[in-house]
Amino acid sequence: MKKIFTLLLLLNTLFSSAQDLDFGRKMLDTLTSTHFWGRGYTNDGMKKAADFLAAEFKAYGLQPLEGKIYLQPFSYPVNSFPGRMYVSINGKELVPGKDYIVGAESKGAKASGELMKGDSVQFFNRKERLVVKLQDKLTWTVATEAADYTTLLINKKAINGEPRDFEVNIENKFISNFKTSNVCAVVKGTAMPDSFIFFTAHYDHLGGMGKDTYFPGANDNASGVSLLLNLAQYYARHPQKYSIAFICFAGEEAGLIGSKYFTDNPLVPLKQIRFLINTDLAGTGEDGIMVVNATEFTKEFEWMKAINTEHKLLADVKARGKAANSDHYFFTEKGVPSFFFYTMGGIQAYHDVFDKAATLPLNEHEDLFNLLIKFNEKLMGQ
C-alpha cells in the first residue's frame, strides 16, 4: 500500500508539472499572436492585452488589488508607426523587421533621392533629413518623443555594397497622451492580509511597425507573464497566510513608466510589501538565472540558492547587484525588498521579429515555478 501511495503521489506531481508547462506554452502562444500585435501602440495591442489579463485574473478567482476593477490607468507620450512602411535601397524593396527597422524616434517621410556617405556605416540625405545606418543586428525600441528626422537601420546583409539611393514612404503618428493600464490583482491572505508578497512582470512589448510587421515579444516578456499567470492560478487554489499580489505592468519598454506610476500611486502601502519578485525574460534557462539585487538582499538570496540546490532545479542561481533594468527598480528605490531575475543561455532573440513563441524553449518554466513557490514559503515562514 505504501508503494502504491508513493507512486500515486509521484504521478500526481508529474501531472501537475505537465499542466504547468502546458499552460505556460498555451499562454505564450496566445500573448504573441497577431491578435495582440506585439502588445504595443497600434491595432489596440496593449489595450487588448490588458483586458485579456484582467479577464484571466477574474476567471482564476483573484480580486482587484484595490476597488472594483483590475486596471490602474495612466498615460504617456509615444511615437508609433501605424500605416505605410515602404523602403527601397539601391532599387531593392526591403522587408520591414528583417531587412530594416525605422528608428523609434523617427518622423514620417515620403521621399526619394541619393545618399551621401558619412563614414563606413552612415549615409544621409540632407534635404529629406534622412539618415541610413548599416548594422549587423536589428533591434527596435520605443520612443516617447518624435524627432525632426528619419533614421533607417539597415541589415548589412540585406543590400549589396553601400546604399546609394533610396525611396521611402513611412507613416508615423505621435500620440501625446497614450492611454494604458497596469493590471493588478490579489489573493487575500488567510492570516495576515495586510502583509503582501508581490509577483510582477511587464506585459507590454514594442507593438507593430507598419501594417504587416509586429514584434511578438515571446521571451520579452510573454514568458514572464505566462509564469506570473501560472503562479496566480496556483495561489488562487492555495491561499497563503500573506496576501499574494500580481501586477502586469504597461510601459516598461518606454522606460519603466508603469512601475514608476505604481510606486508614485501605490494601491497598497509600499511598507506592507514583504518582498517583490519581478520576472522578465523567463523563456530559456540552460545556464540558470541571474538575480538582480542579490547583493542588496543577501539573506534572501542565500535562501533562494539553498532551495535551488536542495531541490535540484536550475543549473545555477547567480548574483548581480542593483540595476535599473526592469520594473523592480522603483520599488527598490522606495525601500521595498525586491529581486528581478532573468534566465540565461539559449536563444538570443531580443527586441526583434525573431523573438517568437515557436522558437522559445520555455525549458525552465516548471523549475522556475517550483523555485518561486518554495522561496515564497520561506519568506512567509520568517
C-alpha positions in Angstrom: 0.0 0.0 0.0 2.9 2.4 0.9 4.4 1.8 -2.6 1.1 2.5 -4.3 0.7 5.7 -2.3 4.2 6.8 -3.2 3.6 6.0 -6.9 0.3 7.9 -6.9 2.0 10.9 -5.3 4.8 10.9 -7.9 2.3 10.6 -10.8 0.2 13.5 -9.3 3.4 15.7 -9.1 4.4 14.8 -12.7 0.9 15.5 -13.9 0.8 18.9 -12.1 4.1 19.9 -13.6 3.0 18.9 -17.1 -0.1 21.0 -16.6 2.1 24.0 -15.5 4.2 23.7 -18.7 1.2 23.2 -21.0 -0.5 26.2 -19.5 2.7 28.3 -20.0 3.1 27.3 -23.6 -0.6 28.0 -24.3 -0.3 31.4 -22.7 2.9 32.1 -24.6 1.2 31.3 -27.9 -1.8 33.5 -27.0 0.1 36.6 -25.9 2.4 36.5 -29.0 -0.4 36.1 -31.5 -1.3 38.6 -34.2 -4.5 39.5 -32.2 -2.3 41.4 -29.6 0.0 42.7 -32.4 3.1 42.9 -30.2 1.2 44.3 -27.2 2.1 47.8 -28.2 0.9 51.0 -29.8 -1.0 50.1 -32.9 -4.1 47.9 -33.5 -5.1 48.4 -29.9 -2.5 45.8 -29.0 -1.7 46.9 -25.5 -5.4 47.5 -24.6 -6.4 44.1 -25.8 -3.7 42.5 -23.7 -4.7 44.4 -20.6 -8.3 43.5 -21.0 -7.3 39.8 -21.6 -5.1 39.7 -18.5 -7.8 41.3 -16.3 -10.3 38.7 -17.6 -7.8 35.9 -16.7 -7.3 37.2 -13.2 -11.1 37.3 -12.7 -11.6 33.8 -14.2 -9.0 32.4 -11.7 -10.9 33.9 -8.8 -8.5 36.7 -7.9 -9.8 40.1 -6.6 -8.8 43.5 -7.8 -5.9 44.8 -5.8 -8.0 47.9 -4.9 -11.6 48.8 -5.6 -13.7 47.0 -8.2 -11.5 47.0 -11.3 -8.2 45.3 -12.1 -6.9 48.2 -14.2 -4.8 51.1 -12.9 -4.9 53.6 -15.8 -2.2 56.1 -16.7 -0.8 57.7 -19.9 2.4 58.9 -21.5 3.6 60.2 -24.9 4.8 57.7 -27.6 5.8 57.7 -31.2 4.1 55.0 -33.3 4.1 53.6 -36.8 0.5 52.5 -37.7 0.4 52.6 -41.5 2.6 52.9 -44.6 6.0 51.3 -44.3 7.9 51.2 -47.7 11.7 51.3 -48.0 13.7 50.7 -51.1 17.5 50.9 -51.2 19.5 50.7 -54.5 16.3 49.8 -56.2 15.6 46.8 -53.9 12.5 46.8 -51.8 13.4 45.8 -48.2 11.3 43.7 -45.7 10.5 45.6 -42.5 11.8 44.0 -39.4 14.1 41.6 -41.2 16.0 43.9 -43.6 15.5 47.2 -41.8 13.8 48.9 -38.9 12.8 52.6 -38.6 14.4 54.5 -35.7 11.8 54.6 -33.0 12.0 58.4 -32.7 11.7 59.0 -36.5 9.2 61.3 -38.2 7.3 60.0 -41.2 8.8 60.5 -44.7 7.7 60.2 -48.3 10.7 60.9 -50.5 13.4 59.6 -52.8 16.9 60.6 -53.7 20.6 59.9 -53.4 22.6 59.2 -50.3 25.9 60.8 -49.3 28.5 58.8 -47.4 29.3 60.0 -43.8 31.5 57.1 -42.8 31.7 53.3 -43.4 28.3 52.7 -41.8 26.4 56.0 -42.0 24.8 57.7 -45.1 22.5 60.6 -45.3 20.3 62.9 -47.4 20.3 66.4 -46.0 17.3 67.7 -48.0 15.0 65.0 -46.8 16.6 64.8 -43.3 17.2 61.0 -43.8 19.9 59.0 -42.1 20.8 55.4 -43.1 22.9 53.3 -40.8 24.2 49.8 -41.6 24.0 47.3 -38.7 24.9 43.7 -38.0 21.8 43.1 -35.9 18.4 44.9 -35.9 16.9 45.7 -32.5 13.9 48.0 -32.0 12.8 50.1 -29.1 10.1 52.6 -28.0 10.5 56.4 -28.2 8.4 58.9 -26.1 9.2 61.8 -28.5 9.3 62.3 -32.2 12.4 63.8 -33.9 12.5 66.1 -37.0 14.5 63.5 -39.0 14.1 59.9 -40.1 16.5 57.1 -39.3 16.7 53.8 -41.2 18.7 50.9 -39.6 19.6 48.5 -42.4 20.8 45.0 -42.0 24.2 44.9 -43.8 23.3 41.5 -45.4 20.1 43.0 -47.0 21.9 45.0 -49.6 24.9 44.6 -51.9 27.6 47.1 -51.2 26.9 50.6 -50.0 23.5 52.3 -50.1 23.5 54.8 -52.9 19.9 55.9 -53.4 16.6 55.4 -51.6 12.8 55.6 -51.9 10.7 55.7 -48.7 7.1 56.1 -47.7 6.8 55.8 -43.9 3.9 56.9 -41.8 4.4 57.8 -38.1 1.9 59.0 -35.6 2.9 60.8 -32.4 0.5 60.2 -29.6 0.9 62.8 -26.9 -1.4 61.0 -24.4 -1.3 57.3 -25.0 -3.7 55.7 -22.5 -2.9 52.3 -21.0 -3.1 50.5 -17.6 -1.3 48.3 -15.2 -3.3 45.2 -14.4 -3.4 44.4 -10.7 -4.9 41.5 -8.7 -4.6 39.8 -5.3 -5.3 36.6 -3.5 -6.2 37.7 0.1 -4.1 36.3 2.9 -5.8 34.0 5.4 -4.0 35.2 8.5 -2.1 38.4 7.6 -4.0 40.0 4.7 -2.2 43.4 5.2 1.2 41.8 4.5 2.0 41.3 0.8 4.3 39.3 -1.5 4.2 40.7 -5.0 4.8 39.0 -8.3 5.3 41.4 -11.2 6.0 41.2 -14.9 5.6 43.7 -17.7 3.1 42.7 -20.4 3.8 45.4 -23.0 6.3 45.0 -25.8 7.2 47.0 -28.9 4.0 46.6 -30.9 4.0 46.9 -34.7 5.9 48.7 -37.4 3.5 49.3 -40.3 0.5 47.2 -41.2 2.3 43.9 -41.8 5.1 43.6 -39.2 4.9 43.2 -35.5 7.3 42.2 -32.8 5.9 39.1 -30.9 7.9 39.6 -27.7 7.9 35.9 -26.7 10.8 36.0 -24.3 10.4 39.7 -23.6 8.1 39.3 -21.8 5.2 36.9 -22.7 7.4 34.3 -20.9 7.4 36.3 -17.7 3.6 37.0 -17.9 3.0 33.3 -18.5 4.9 32.4 -15.4 3.1 35.0 -13.4 -0.3 33.8 -14.5 0.6 30.2 -13.7 1.5 31.4 -10.2 -1.8 33.3 -10.0 -3.7 30.2 -10.8 -1.8 28.2 -8.1 -2.3 30.8 -5.4 -6.0 31.2 -6.2 -6.3 27.5 -5.4 -3.9 27.6 -2.5 -4.3 30.9 -0.5 -1.5 31.7 1.9 -1.3 33.5 5.2 0.1 36.6 3.4 -1.8 38.3 0.6 -0.2 37.4 -2.8 -0.5 40.2 -5.3 0.2 40.2 -9.0 0.9 43.2 -11.2 1.3 43.1 -15.0 2.9 46.5 -15.9 2.5 48.5 -19.0 5.0 51.0 -20.3 8.2 49.1 -19.3 9.7 49.3 -22.8 9.1 53.0 -22.8 11.2 53.5 -19.7 9.7 51.6 -16.7 6.8 54.0 -16.8 4.1 51.7 -15.4 6.1 50.6 -12.4 7.1 54.2 -11.8 3.5 55.2 -11.8 2.5 52.4 -9.4 5.2 53.4 -6.9 4.1 57.0 -7.1 0.5 56.0 -6.8 0.5 52.7 -4.8 -2.7 50.7 -4.5 -1.4 49.3 -1.1 1.1 50.9 1.2 4.6 50.1 0.0 5.8 49.4 3.5 3.4 46.5 3.7 5.2 44.6 0.9 7.3 41.9 2.5 9.1 41.1 -0.8 8.6 41.7 -4.6 9.7 39.2 -7.3 9.9 40.6 -10.8 10.2 38.3 -13.8 11.3 39.5 -17.2 12.9 37.3 -19.9 12.0 33.9 -18.4 11.9 31.8 -21.5 15.2 30.0 -21.5 17.5 28.9 -18.6 20.1 26.4 -19.8 22.6 28.4 -17.8 20.3 29.2 -14.9 19.1 32.6 -13.8 20.7 35.9 -12.8 19.2 37.6 -9.8 19.4 41.4 -9.7 19.6 42.9 -6.2 21.2 39.7 -4.9 23.9 41.8 -3.3 21.3 44.1 -1.7 19.3 41.3 0.0 21.9 38.7 0.7 19.9 36.7 3.3 17.0 36.2 0.8 19.4 35.4 -2.0 21.1 32.7 0.1 17.7 31.2 0.8 17.0 31.1 -2.9 20.3 29.4 -3.7 19.8 26.9 -0.9 16.3 26.0 -2.2 17.6 25.6 -5.7 20.4 23.3 -4.6 18.2 21.2 -2.3 15.6 20.6 -4.9 18.0 20.3 -7.9 16.0 22.8 -10.0 18.1 25.3 -12.1 21.7 24.9 -13.4 22.7 28.0 -11.4 21.4 31.0 -9.4 23.8 33.8 -10.0 24.1 37.1 -8.2 24.1 40.6 -9.7 24.0 44.0 -7.9 21.5 46.8 -8.1 20.4 47.8 -11.6 17.7 49.9 -13.2 16.9 47.4 -15.8 13.3 46.3 -15.1 10.2 47.0 -13.1 11.7 46.1 -9.7 13.8 49.2 -9.7 11.5 51.9 -8.4 10.2 49.6 -5.7 13.8 49.1 -4.5 14.4 52.9 -4.6 11.4 53.3 -2.2 12.6 50.7 0.2 10.7 47.6 -1.0 12.9 44.4 -0.8 12.9 43.2 -4.4 14.5 40.7 -6.7 14.5 40.7 -10.5 15.5 37.5 -12.2 16.1 36.6 -15.8 17.1 33.4 -17.5 20.4 32.8 -19.1 21.5 30.8 -22.1 19.7 29.6 -25.2 18.1 31.7 -27.9 19.4 35.2 -28.2 16.4 36.9 -30.0 15.7 40.2 -28.3 13.7 43.2 -29.4 13.4 41.8 -32.9 10.9 40.0 -35.1 12.5 36.6 -34.2 11.5 36.7 -30.6 8.6 34.4 -31.2 6.8 31.5 -29.4 7.7 28.8 -31.9 11.4 29.1 -31.2 11.3 29.8 -27.4 12.1 26.7 -25.5 10.4 27.6 -22.2 12.6 24.8 -20.8 12.8 26.0 -17.2 9.3 27.2 -16.7 8.4 24.3 -14.3 11.7 24.7 -12.3 11.1 28.5 -12.0 7.6 27.9 -10.9 8.7 25.5 -8.2 11.6 27.6 -7.1 9.3 30.6 -6.5 6.7 28.6 -4.7 9.3 27.3 -2.3 11.0 30.7 -1.9 7.6 32.2 -1.0 7.1 29.6 1.7 10.5 30.6 3.1 9.6 34.3 3.0 6.3 33.7 4.8 7.9 31.4 7.4 10.3 34.0 8.7 
